[in-house]
Structure formats: C-alpha cells, structure tokens
Amino acid sequence: MPTTPPPGRATPPGRSDPSQRIHRPRRSHPSRRSEASGAPRPSGSPLLLLALGHACVDVYQGAVAALVPFFLAERAYTYAAASGIVLAASLLSSVAQPLFGALTDKWPMPWLLPVSTLAGGVGVALSGVSGSYALTLAVVAVSGIGVAAYHPESARLARVASRGSHTAMGWFSLGGNLGFATAPLAVSAVVATGGLHASPLLIVPALVGAALCVAALRTVNAPTTTGRSASTVTRPAGKDDWPAFLRMSGAIVCRSIVFVGLSAFISLYARQRTGGGEVAGTAALFVLYLGGAIGTVAGGRLATRYGRVRVVRWSYALTVPAVAGIVLVPGPLLYLFVALTSAGLYVPFSLHVTLGQDYLPRRVGTASGVTLGLTVSVGGIASPLIGAAADATSLQTALAPLIALPALGWLLLRTLHEPAMPEAAMSEAAVSEAATPTAGLAEAAASEAAAPDPARAVARPPHRDSARTTGP
C-alpha cells in the first residue's frame, strides 16, 4: 500500500506524513552515561589488563628496597652502599619519567609498555647474580629506567581506555599500589629460600606483565599515527595551564614527603608509641598500605560525585589532623590515625594524574611523568633528612614537621580550578556529528515535499501565447 497520500488529499490532523518522519536518536538515561560528563563508558577489559600490568611493573619499584637486607647479609654492604643502590633505582627512575613523558607527547609509543616491563624485570633479576657492586648498580639502574619508561605511556593509554572515568583510573592506580605492596613478599619468597643467586626467578612478574601489556594493546584504541603529537591524536587540542599544574605539583611534593617519611619510620615509631614488638610495627605498615588500596578506589568514586579538585582539597585537609594524631596520640589509637592518614594520602593519588593531564592537554605524557615520577621522588630525597633529625633529637620530633606539609599542600590547591575534561568535549562533538546528518535528512525531506513528483506529473498543452511566439 502507498504510504504517501494521493495528490490533493491532505494528511489527516494529528497524523504525520510517514515519508517525512525523521528518526531522532534516543536519549540515554543519565544513570547510563559515563561518569565524566556524558563521555563514553570505559572499556573494562583493557583497563583490567593495564591495571594488572601496572601491578607487575611496580613490583620492581618496591623490590630494590626489599633486597637491601639481603645485600647487607650476604655481601656485607654498608648502609651507605645499600642506600646508594636504592637511590640509583628510585632517583634515576623518577628523573627519567618526565623525559619519557616528553617523548610520548611527540610520538605515541605503545610498544614501550612490554619492552619497559621486561627491562624493569631483567634489571632486578640480575642484581643478585654478580657480587660486583658496580655491576649491581648498573643493572638496578636499567630496572629504574624500565620503570620510568613504562609509566607515562601506560597512564596515557589508561586514560584513553577509561574515557574520562575517575573510578576506572582509580583501579589502574590501585594496580600499581598493590604491586608495590607485594614486592617484599615476592622478594622474600624467592631470595629468603634460595639466596641472592635465586634472583633470576624475579623475572616472572615481568614476563606476565609483558604478556598482559601485549593483550591490552590489542584491545585498547592505541593511536599509532606518526608525525603527530600523541596528545592531539587521542584528545582535542587545548591550552596548557602551567601555573595550575605547578601548584598541584607542589602539593604532590608535600604529599610525597609525608608518605615516604611515614613508610620508612612508621614501623619503628609504632613500636615506641604502643609498647609492642615487631608485630605492632608490621601491623602499622600494613594498615598504611591497606588504607592506600581502599583510598585509591574511593577517590575515583568521590570525584565522580563531588569533583576532583574538591575531593583533593578535602583529602589534604583531612591529612593534617590525621598526621597530628600519629605524632601526638600514643597507644592503640595510633592505628586509627594511620588509617585516616593513609586514606587522606591515597584518595587523591589517581586524581593527581588526571588533573595533571587536563592541566597540560598538549603534554599528557609530560604531565603523567611528573605526577607519577619526579614529584614522588622528592619524598625519597627528604627521607634521609628525617632520619638525621631523628638521630639528633627523637623520632617523634623528626616526624612533627610532617603535620604542616598537608596544610601547605592545601594552601597550594586552594585556588585551583576544575579543568575541562577532553572526553566530555569529544562526546559533545560526536553528538553534534550524529545530529548533523539528521538535520540534512530533514532538509532533504522538506525539499522533496516541495518539489513535484515526476511520476505524477500531468502533461499539459502549451499556452496559446507561447504557441504564437514559437510559431512561424
């Protein structure tokens, strides 16, 4: 049956002409949208693979420090020599990360993920093979460079896969935190049973991590265009806000000094304040790491509801009384304040990364390298100063300045604004592009309705005047 009414017959009131009906995209319910202002939903499989790969890589960030007691026992290294090995790994890694970030800003290098994972594992695996101190320093430095090369590119790809989801980026950061926390267990399981000569077995996490990275790269939308900036390939161009980025980096430095200082001395300090033994100190360190695992995921969820900058400010403000409780309150209540401090330090962890990327939209790799590497290393440099102050006075006096650092970080964050998220702009552009063909169809339908139908055209005789003018 024809769908178009015959000529001269109007369409009944209240009914539209089916030929001129335009399909409009169905609006999705707000609860079904992504967390980031209408951006697409994150890809779960690549994010899980990237998070697990992150855990395998960060095992080697914590493995070097875990090897120190075995270097002291088997090779009779001095404390200065052992600390030199740790410094070679952490400082070189942290300084190199912004450099690799700058490179990934120029050229997308997804292949760097499995290669850097293997480099990080090979360096630690070879650290126990030779008794030469120089060779040990060299292979540990290779491991540090591998870890440095991994983080900027992995953070960029995780942002692509997360599509602006704060919670998804929180899970990616959680993978690294868990890898760092399990490093002492992995080292003890291998070296405590077989000695330093069994260290080649520590290559296993790197092999697993490299395989996970390859699998993730097959599923994530990793750009490989050469000759263009990695940031412009995956994100719309924006203006870099260096003043905001530098203020946030200063706050991260304050956070890093507090975390590294507590990580180094909380076990010993808990024994002094609670009157317990080794178990009391281990429990305090466990609470510090466990709260970090929970806080990282909670930070993403809170940021989805309240905004990243607001949540980061709240976290720094909460950390001030929490650290004061650790320093000043004796007895079992110490563990409560350790848990609160851990939450305050870790809730903004993944938010620092995404904020840095949005403050520097043209330099995503550089932002990732600074927020994950350079600013974090400052805590390791300040840790010996805390130890020297403890030797000169007491551990409680040396830890007291840590109370003021989160307050300083809050002051630096107080004037920060919430940057625009490129994923939201990309989503709006996609909606606009989807609406453009619809508008074109509407115009085409209107023009077809106005134009005569050739199939129904009726042949009419020429007008008499025209016949006269054209006749002989």
Buried (B, 14 or more C-beta within 10 A) or exposed (E): EEEBBEEEEEEEEEEEEEEBEEEEEEEEEEEEBBBBBBBBBBBEEBBBBBBBBBBBBBBBBBBBBBBBBBBBEBBEBEEEBBBBBBBBBBBBBBBBBBBBBBBBBBBBBBBBBBBBBBBBBBBBBBBBBBEEBEEBBBBBBBBBBBBBBBBBBBBBBBBBBBBBBBBBBBBBBBBBBBBBBBBBEBBEEBBEEEEBEBBBBBBBBBBBBBBBBBBBBEBBEBBEEEEEBBBBBBBEEBEBBEEBBEBBBBBBBBBBBBBBBBBBBBBBBBBBBBEBEEEBBBBBBBBBBBBBBBBBBBBBBBBBEEBBBBBBBBBBBBBBBBBBBBBBEEEEEBBBBBBBBBBBBBBBBBBBBBBBBBBBBBBBBBBBBBBBBBBBBBBBBBBEEBBEBBEEEEBBEBBBBBBBBBBBBBBBBEEBEEBBBBBBBBBEEEEEEEEEEEEEEEEEBEEEEEEEEEEEEEEEEEEEEEEEEEEE
